[in-house]
């Protein structure tokens, strides 16, 4: 999937800039900046659909062909079903062109900014209106329209890293990219497309609001940025030296091979499933020694999905939306877990509330310190990382 995303990114970047060297450099940089996003999650599909949407919108405005309209609508249906939280971003992708058409109609002129008229804007507008309703073609009702707002304003955004705001401390690259882009805009003589300004500005705001949007910034705003850089090079009659580019490609290739080998050796030295992150042996013990149908288990946020994979019913897992009030009215499981995890809540009251019979903790958790001193709980399993307590 990652290869498809990067290949598609190169294709779109090259089609827009006609500069394979710059496009290749952009893809290599994207590979590095988004290296932590390339694993099995729904957003892999959303990356593909949004990159294609970016390209299809521009082609639709250029030639008005029906196949691009159909593609945009179909992709909207897929996103609302596969990765509903991204659906509003899919619709936002249309807005720069709508604003540009309005500014052109009003005969607004901005120095060094290109505002153009599109011959097939009506086809684009009809496609946009139809796409707005594709979020209804799913089993979740209005969730694709409301998910991102509920999630970013809800409790889970206070402790889940990817939902937290972007700061200079947690993402220096983002601010460096913005600074470099501003330098090209200020020092260049070329006219800049207003849609590129909107895409850079829009996804910058989303990235500042939530770290996870940085990947969309790289994949979409990144294309706008390299178009600005490419136009800068053309206007100033600068060419990327072939020898320099070869050195960049070779150096990048060597770097990525070394990183890949380093990761491979690191993985070979560890278990396939890290025992310090997932209670593998403890799960074996539960399945062999406890009647799980009668057990009411308390567990942590990060490894709940593994327990469920093993067929053990959990207190919660990393699907935070299921366990919070924003999506499940009256449900406070996520808040209750976090209050215990942070040591701020009364764990005995919360265990009583959910009639907990068994508790999994890591040996370095605050909760473990409490339970080992509590006469009402008995330690029935212990290994290097995990503890299992049973209520007496």
C-alpha positions as CSV (number, residue, x, y, z in Angstrom):
1,X,0.0,0.0,0.0
2,X,2.8,2.4,0.9
3,X,4.5,1.8,-2.5
4,X,1.1,2.6,-4.2
5,X,0.8,5.9,-2.3
6,X,4.4,7.0,-3.1
7,X,4.1,5.9,-6.8
8,X,0.8,7.8,-7.1
9,X,2.4,10.8,-5.4
10,X,5.2,10.8,-7.9
11,X,2.7,10.5,-10.8
12,X,0.6,13.4,-9.7
13,X,3.6,15.6,-8.9
14,X,5.2,14.9,-12.2
15,X,2.0,15.5,-14.2
16,X,1.7,18.9,-12.5
17,X,5.3,20.1,-12.6
18,X,6.7,18.2,-15.6
19,X,9.9,18.0,-13.5
20,X,10.8,14.4,-12.7
21,X,13.8,15.4,-10.6
22,X,11.9,17.7,-8.3
23,X,9.0,15.2,-8.2
24,X,11.4,12.4,-7.2
25,X,13.0,14.6,-4.5
26,X,9.5,15.4,-3.2
27,X,8.6,11.7,-3.0
28,X,11.8,10.9,-1.1
29,X,11.2,13.6,1.4
30,X,7.5,12.6,1.8
31,X,8.7,9.0,2.4
32,X,10.9,10.2,5.2
33,X,8.4,12.7,6.8
34,X,5.5,10.3,6.7
35,X,7.4,7.1,7.6
36,X,5.3,6.6,10.8
37,X,2.1,6.7,8.8
38,X,2.9,3.7,6.6
39,X,1.2,0.9,8.5
40,X,-2.1,-0.9,8.3
41,X,-4.7,1.7,9.0
42,X,-7.7,3.1,7.2
43,X,-5.9,6.3,6.4
44,X,-3.8,4.5,3.9
45,X,-6.9,4.4,1.7
46,X,-7.8,8.0,2.4
47,X,-4.3,9.1,1.3
48,X,-4.9,7.4,-2.0
49,X,-8.3,8.8,-2.5
50,X,-7.4,12.4,-1.5
51,X,-4.3,12.4,-3.8
52,X,-6.4,11.2,-6.6
53,X,-9.1,13.7,-5.8
54,X,-6.5,16.5,-6.0
55,X,-5.5,15.3,-9.5
56,X,-9.1,14.6,-10.7
57,X,-10.4,18.0,-9.7
58,X,-7.7,19.7,-11.7
59,X,-8.3,17.5,-14.8
60,X,-12.0,18.0,-14.5
61,X,-11.6,21.8,-14.6
62,X,-9.2,21.5,-17.5
63,X,-11.3,19.3,-19.8
64,X,-14.7,18.7,-18.1
65,X,-14.6,14.9,-18.8
66,X,-17.3,12.9,-17.1
67,X,-14.9,10.2,-16.0
68,X,-13.2,12.6,-13.6
69,X,-16.6,13.6,-12.1
70,X,-17.6,9.9,-11.6
71,X,-14.2,9.2,-10.0
72,X,-14.5,12.0,-7.5
73,X,-18.0,11.0,-6.5
74,X,-17.1,7.3,-6.2
75,X,-14.0,8.1,-4.1
76,X,-16.3,10.2,-1.8
77,X,-18.5,7.1,-1.2
78,X,-15.5,5.0,-0.4
79,X,-14.0,7.5,2.1
80,X,-17.3,7.9,3.9
81,X,-17.4,4.1,4.5
82,X,-13.7,3.3,4.9
83,X,-12.4,6.3,6.9
84,X,-15.4,8.5,7.9
85,X,-13.3,10.9,9.9
86,X,-11.6,12.2,6.8
87,X,-14.8,12.9,4.8
88,X,-14.9,16.6,5.7
89,X,-11.3,17.0,4.5
90,X,-12.4,15.4,1.2
91,X,-15.1,18.1,0.8
92,X,-12.7,20.9,1.9
93,X,-10.6,20.0,-1.1
94,X,-13.2,21.7,-3.4
95,X,-13.3,25.0,-1.5
96,X,-10.1,26.7,-2.9
97,X,-11.5,26.5,-6.5
98,X,-14.9,27.8,-5.4
99,X,-13.3,30.8,-3.6
100,X,-11.1,31.4,-6.6
101,X,-14.2,31.5,-8.9
102,X,-15.8,34.0,-6.6
103,X,-12.7,36.2,-6.5
104,X,-12.5,36.1,-10.3
105,X,-16.2,37.0,-10.7
106,X,-15.6,40.0,-8.4
107,X,-12.5,41.0,-10.5
108,X,-10.3,40.9,-7.5
109,X,-6.6,41.4,-8.3
110,X,-3.8,40.5,-5.9
111,X,-0.1,41.2,-6.7
112,X,1.9,38.1,-7.6
113,X,-1.3,35.9,-7.2
114,X,-2.8,34.2,-10.2
115,X,-6.7,34.1,-10.2
116,X,-8.0,32.3,-13.2
117,X,-11.4,31.4,-14.8
118,X,-12.2,27.8,-15.4
119,X,-14.1,26.8,-18.5
120,X,-15.7,23.7,-17.0
121,X,-16.5,25.2,-13.6
122,X,-20.2,24.3,-13.8
123,X,-19.3,20.6,-14.2
124,X,-17.0,21.0,-11.2
125,X,-19.8,22.6,-9.1
126,X,-22.3,19.9,-9.9
127,X,-19.7,17.3,-9.0
128,X,-19.1,19.1,-5.7
129,X,-22.8,19.2,-4.8
130,X,-23.3,15.5,-5.5
131,X,-20.2,14.6,-3.5
132,X,-21.5,16.5,-0.5
133,X,-24.3,13.9,-0.3
134,X,-22.1,10.9,-0.6
135,X,-21.5,11.0,3.1
136,X,-25.1,9.7,3.5
137,X,-24.3,6.5,1.6
138,X,-23.0,4.6,4.6
139,X,-24.5,2.7,7.6
140,X,-23.4,5.5,10.1
141,X,-25.9,8.2,9.3
142,X,-24.5,11.7,9.7
143,X,-21.3,10.5,11.4
144,X,-19.0,11.3,8.4
145,X,-20.0,15.0,8.7
146,X,-19.7,15.2,12.5
147,X,-16.9,12.8,13.4
148,X,-13.9,15.0,13.0
149,X,-15.5,17.8,15.1
150,X,-16.5,15.5,17.9
151,X,-13.2,13.8,18.0
152,X,-11.0,16.9,18.0
153,X,-13.2,18.6,20.6
154,X,-13.7,15.5,22.8
155,X,-11.9,14.0,25.7
156,X,-9.7,11.7,23.6
157,X,-7.9,14.7,22.1
158,X,-6.4,15.5,25.5
159,X,-4.1,12.5,25.7
160,X,-4.0,10.8,22.2
161,X,-0.8,12.1,20.5
162,X,-2.1,12.2,16.9
163,X,-5.1,14.3,18.0
164,X,-3.0,16.8,20.0
165,X,-2.1,20.2,18.5
166,X,1.2,20.5,16.5
167,X,3.9,22.4,18.2
168,X,7.5,23.3,17.3
169,X,8.6,20.7,19.8
170,X,6.8,17.7,18.4
171,X,7.1,18.6,14.7
172,X,10.0,20.9,13.7
173,X,9.9,19.8,10.1
174,X,6.4,21.3,9.6
175,X,7.6,24.7,10.6
176,X,10.8,24.5,8.6
177,X,8.8,23.6,5.4
178,X,6.5,26.6,6.0
179,X,9.5,28.9,6.4
180,X,11.1,27.6,3.2
181,X,7.8,28.0,1.3
182,X,7.5,31.6,2.5
183,X,11.1,32.3,1.4
184,X,10.3,31.1,-2.1
185,X,7.0,33.2,-2.2
186,X,8.7,36.4,-1.0
187,X,11.8,36.2,-3.1
188,X,10.2,34.8,-6.3
189,X,9.1,36.9,-9.3
190,X,6.7,34.3,-10.5
191,X,2.9,34.4,-10.1
192,X,1.5,31.9,-7.6
193,X,-1.8,30.1,-8.1
194,X,-4.2,31.1,-5.4
195,X,-5.4,27.5,-5.0
196,X,-1.9,26.6,-3.9
197,X,-2.0,29.3,-1.3
198,X,-5.3,28.1,0.0
199,X,-4.1,24.4,0.1
200,X,-1.0,25.4,2.0
201,X,-2.9,27.7,4.4
202,X,-5.8,25.3,4.9
203,X,-3.8,22.2,5.7
204,X,-1.4,24.2,7.8
205,X,-4.3,25.2,10.0
206,X,-5.6,21.6,10.2
207,X,-2.0,20.5,11.1
208,X,-1.8,23.0,13.9
209,X,-5.1,21.8,15.3
210,X,-4.2,18.1,15.1
211,X,-0.9,16.4,14.5
212,X,-2.4,13.7,12.3
213,X,-3.3,16.3,9.6
214,X,0.5,16.7,9.0
215,X,0.4,13.7,6.6
216,X,-2.4,15.3,4.5
217,X,-0.3,18.5,4.5
218,X,2.7,16.6,3.1
219,X,0.6,14.7,0.5
220,X,-1.5,17.7,-0.7
221,X,0.1,21.0,0.3
222,X,3.4,19.3,-0.6
223,X,2.3,19.2,-4.3
224,X,1.4,22.8,-4.2
225,X,4.7,23.7,-2.6
226,X,6.8,21.9,-5.3
227,X,4.7,23.6,-8.0
228,X,5.7,26.9,-6.4
229,X,9.3,25.8,-6.3
230,X,9.2,24.6,-9.9
231,X,7.7,27.9,-11.1
232,X,10.4,29.7,-9.1
233,X,13.1,27.7,-10.9
234,X,11.5,28.4,-14.3
235,X,11.1,32.1,-13.7
236,X,14.6,32.5,-12.5
237,X,16.0,30.2,-15.2
238,X,17.5,27.9,-12.7
239,X,18.1,24.2,-13.5
240,X,18.6,21.4,-11.1
241,X,22.1,20.0,-11.9
242,X,22.0,16.4,-13.1
243,X,25.0,15.4,-11.0
244,X,23.5,17.1,-7.9
245,X,20.3,15.2,-8.4
246,X,22.1,11.9,-8.9
247,X,24.0,12.4,-5.7
248,X,20.8,13.3,-3.9
249,X,19.0,10.1,-5.2
250,X,22.0,7.9,-4.4
251,X,22.5,9.4,-1.0
252,X,18.8,9.1,-0.2
253,X,18.8,5.5,-1.5
254,X,21.8,4.6,0.7
255,X,20.2,6.3,3.7
256,X,16.9,4.4,3.3
257,X,18.6,1.1,2.8
258,X,20.6,1.7,6.0
259,X,17.5,2.7,7.9
260,X,15.6,-0.4,6.6
261,X,18.5,-2.7,7.5
262,X,18.8,-1.1,11.0
263,X,15.0,-1.6,11.5
264,X,15.3,-5.2,10.3
265,X,18.1,-6.0,12.7
266,X,16.2,-4.3,15.5
267,X,13.1,-6.4,14.8
268,X,15.2,-9.6,14.6
269,X,16.6,-8.9,18.0
270,X,13.0,-8.5,19.4
271,X,10.0,-10.8,19.5
272,X,7.5,-10.5,16.6
273,X,5.0,-9.2,19.1
274,X,6.9,-7.0,21.7
275,X,6.2,-8.6,25.1
276,X,6.6,-5.3,26.9
277,X,3.8,-3.8,24.8
278,X,1.3,-6.7,24.6
279,X,0.4,-9.2,27.3
280,X,1.1,-12.3,25.2
281,X,1.9,-14.8,27.9
282,X,-0.7,-13.3,30.3
283,X,-3.3,-13.9,27.6
284,X,-2.3,-17.5,27.3
285,X,-2.7,-17.8,31.1
286,X,-6.2,-16.3,31.0
287,X,-7.4,-18.5,28.2
288,X,-6.0,-21.6,29.9
289,X,-7.0,-20.9,33.5
290,X,-10.0,-18.6,33.7
291,X,-13.6,-18.9,32.5
292,X,-13.6,-15.7,30.4
293,X,-17.4,-15.7,30.1
294,X,-17.7,-14.9,33.8
295,X,-14.8,-12.5,34.0
296,X,-15.2,-8.7,34.0
297,X,-11.7,-7.5,33.1
298,X,-10.1,-4.1,33.5
299,X,-7.2,-3.4,31.1
300,X,-5.3,-0.5,29.6
301,X,-6.0,1.5,26.4
302,X,-3.0,0.5,24.2
303,X,-3.3,-3.3,24.3
304,X,-7.0,-3.8,24.5
305,X,-7.1,-4.6,20.8
306,X,-4.6,-7.5,21.3
307,X,-6.7,-9.0,24.0
308,X,-9.7,-8.9,21.7
309,X,-7.7,-10.4,19.0
310,X,-7.1,-13.3,21.4
311,X,-10.8,-13.6,22.1
312,X,-10.8,-11.9,25.5
313,X,-13.5,-9.4,26.3
314,X,-12.0,-6.1,27.4
315,X,-12.8,-3.0,29.4
316,X,-11.7,-0.8,26.5
317,X,-9.4,-0.7,23.4
318,X,-7.8,1.9,21.3
319,X,-11.0,2.8,19.4
320,X,-11.5,5.7,21.7
321,X,-14.7,6.9,20.0
322,X,-16.6,3.8,21.2
323,X,-15.8,4.6,24.8
324,X,-16.5,8.3,25.2
325,X,-19.6,10.4,25.5
326,X,-19.2,12.3,22.2
327,X,-20.0,9.2,20.2
328,X,-21.7,7.0,22.8
329,X,-24.0,9.2,25.1
330,X,-23.6,8.3,28.7
331,X,-20.5,6.3,28.3
332,X,-17.6,7.4,30.5
333,X,-15.3,4.3,30.1
334,X,-12.5,6.3,28.5
335,X,-12.6,9.0,31.2
336,X,-12.7,6.4,34.0
337,X,-9.8,4.5,32.6
338,X,-7.7,7.7,32.2
339,X,-8.5,8.8,35.8
340,X,-7.2,5.5,37.1
341,X,-4.2,5.5,34.7
342,X,-3.2,9.0,35.8
343,X,-3.7,8.2,39.5
344,X,-6.3,11.0,39.8
345,X,-9.4,8.8,40.2
346,X,-10.6,6.4,42.9
347,X,-10.0,3.0,41.3
348,X,-12.1,1.2,43.9
349,X,-15.2,3.2,43.1
350,X,-14.7,2.7,39.3
351,X,-14.1,-1.1,39.7
352,X,-17.3,-1.2,41.8
353,X,-19.2,0.7,39.1
354,X,-18.2,-1.8,36.4
355,X,-18.2,-4.9,38.7
356,X,-14.6,-5.6,37.8
357,X,-13.4,-9.1,38.8
358,X,-9.9,-9.1,37.2
359,X,-7.3,-6.4,36.6
360,X,-4.4,-6.3,34.2
361,X,-1.6,-3.8,34.9
362,X,2.0,-3.3,33.9
363,X,4.5,-3.6,36.8
364,X,5.4,0.1,36.5
365,X,1.8,1.5,36.6
366,X,0.5,3.5,39.5
367,X,-2.5,1.1,39.8
368,X,-0.1,-1.8,40.4
369,X,1.3,0.0,43.4
370,X,-2.2,0.3,44.9
371,X,-3.4,-3.2,44.2
372,X,-0.3,-4.9,45.7
373,X,-1.2,-3.3,49.0
374,X,-5.0,-3.9,48.8
375,X,-6.1,-7.0,50.7
376,X,-9.2,-7.4,48.5
377,X,-7.1,-8.2,45.5
378,X,-4.9,-11.3,44.9
379,X,-2.0,-11.5,42.5
380,X,-2.6,-14.6,40.4
381,X,-0.1,-14.0,37.5
382,X,3.2,-12.2,37.1
383,X,5.9,-12.0,34.5
384,X,8.6,-9.6,33.6
385,X,6.2,-6.9,32.4
386,X,2.6,-7.8,33.4
387,X,0.5,-8.5,36.4
388,X,-3.0,-10.0,36.7
389,X,-5.0,-9.5,39.9
390,X,-8.2,-11.3,40.9
391,X,-10.8,-9.9,43.3
392,X,-11.1,-12.1,46.4
